[in-house]
Every structure is written in structure tokens, then in C-alpha cells.
Amino acid sequence: MGQETEQEKRISLVNTMNVPIEVLDKKGAEKTQVQYLIDDRHGSHRIALRLYSVQKGGHTPLDQHPYEHHVYVMSGEGLLKQSNQPNAPLRTLKAGDTVFIPSNAIHQFSNEKNEAFKFLCVKGDPKLYVSPEQSVPDDSEQYYC
């Protein structure tokens, strides 16, 4: 690594009460909100931290991408789909569960319960997972969604 600027050395402190709650604006997402807690806007150019809330009947997109990520379930109970097959088995997730999603693994989180399903997600910058000759789609770069 080269010389870091003073701004890159600055520690950021974020309180979730001060971070806007946004509708997850991604094709295939339903009744899902996200808070972008830490990302490149805070000086983090390699990883991002987000807080998701999936409401009853909601789900994240059925997703597959080159970057891995980690999920920590904070509250509620959710379901993890690990295949694009319609009748694929679902894994139940509850508070305290931690999930590692490898690069290119198909995944989707959903909620069938009344209580919101909330989880933290740590994700690497998509640019870290492609060679210099490859390009990363513009929509995957914003906050590493």
C-alpha cells in the first residue's frame, strides 16, 4: 500500500439513529429497507457495512455477485434461500446467527414473520474481486450493494 492521506487515516463514527433509512432500490427487492452505515463516503474503500430490515412478506433480491460478504442476524427470524430453483430448501436464521456468503453464491433473505428481520451485512468492494481488465457494473459500486 502507498502513502495514506490524512483523510484516509481519519476514524469515522456513525450512529444508526443519524443514518437515513432507505428503501432498498434494487430489482427484486420487496419490503426491504437499508441503512448504509460505513462505506466509501466514510473513507472505507475496501469494505462496507449496512443494516438491513426485511418486513413481513419482504425479501432481498435473489442475488449472485463476485464479492463475498458476511451477515450477522440482529433480530427477528428470516429465511435464507441458496439456490435459484423454485422449491429449493430454505434455512431458518435467527438472532445471533452469522452467515458467510462466498463469491458467486446464490442467496436471498426473506421474512415471513410479523417481526422485522434485521441483519448487519459486511461486503467487500466489488472492484477487489475483478481483474484490472474486467469492469464492475456501475449499479454494483454504489455502497457495494
Beta strands, then each sheet from edge to edge (+ up, - down):
strand 1: 22-23
strand 2: 30-38
strand 3: 47-59
strand 4: 69-75
strand 5: 77-81
strand 6: 90-94
strand 7: 98-101
strand 8: 108-110
strand 9: 117-124
sheet 1: 1+ 2- 3+ 9- 4+ 7-
sheet 2: 6+ 5- 8+
end
